[in-house]
């Protein structure tokens, strides 16, 4: 297809770029945009939760709790506490 466009336009086929932009009905387009926004919001919330979890795990360890005790307090596995502590350093 790029060759045909280049031939008609009398330009180098390498200069032809085809961009496909789907056209959705308005209600479906709105729904897709809302879904994408919800995903972005969730990603932001996950990043915030991870940051808060790292800080809490670090503070619990600084307060003298073991990794196992910190895990119980945070409601996560001891392995996850170790991971959070590694990621916070």
C-alpha positions in Angstrom: 0.0 0.0 0.0 2.8 2.4 0.8 4.3 1.8 -2.7 1.0 2.8 -4.3 0.7 5.9 -2.3 4.3 6.8 -3.0 3.8 6.2 -6.7 0.7 8.4 -6.9 2.3 11.1 -4.8 5.6 10.7 -6.7 7.6 10.4 -3.5 10.0 7.9 -2.0 8.1 4.9 -0.5 10.3 5.3 2.6 8.7 8.7 3.2 5.2 7.2 3.4 3.9 6.5 6.9 0.5 5.0 7.4 -1.2 5.6 10.7 -4.4 3.7 11.5 -6.7 5.6 13.8 -9.8 3.6 14.9 -13.1 5.6 14.8 -15.4 4.4 17.5 -19.0 5.3 18.2 -19.2 8.2 20.7 -20.6 6.0 23.5 -17.9 3.3 23.0 -15.2 5.9 22.7 -16.3 7.4 26.1 -16.3 4.0 27.7 -12.8 3.2 26.4 -11.5 6.6 27.7 -13.1 6.0 31.1 -11.5 2.5 31.3 -8.1 3.9 30.4 -8.5 6.7 33.0 -9.5 4.1 35.7 -6.3 2.1 34.8 -4.1 5.2 35.2 -5.8 6.0 38.5 -5.2 2.4 39.7 -1.6 2.6 38.7 -1.1 5.8 40.7 -2.9 4.2 43.7 -0.7 1.1 43.4 2.5 3.3 43.3 1.3 5.2 46.4 0.4 2.0 48.2 3.8 0.5 47.4 5.6 3.6 48.7 3.5 3.7 51.9 4.1 -0.1 52.4 7.9 0.3 52.0 7.9 3.2 54.5 5.8 1.3 57.0 7.9 -1.8 56.7 11.1 0.2 57.2 9.7 2.0 60.2 8.4 -1.2 61.8 11.9 -2.7 61.5 13.4 0.5 62.9 11.0 0.2 65.8 12.5 -3.2 66.6 9.9 -5.6 65.1 11.2 -8.7 63.4 10.4 -9.3 59.7 7.7 -11.8 60.8 6.1 -9.4 63.2 6.1 -6.6 60.7 4.5 -9.1 58.2 1.7 -9.8 60.7 1.1 -6.1 61.4 1.0 -5.3 57.6 -1.0 -8.3 56.7 1.6 -9.6 54.2 4.1 -12.4 54.0 7.5 -12.1 55.6 9.0 -12.5 52.1 7.1 -9.5 51.0 8.4 -7.5 54.0 11.9 -8.5 52.9 11.2 -7.3 49.4 9.8 -4.0 50.6 12.9 -3.5 52.8 15.2 -4.2 49.8 13.2 -1.9 47.6 13.2 1.0 50.1 17.0 1.0 50.6 
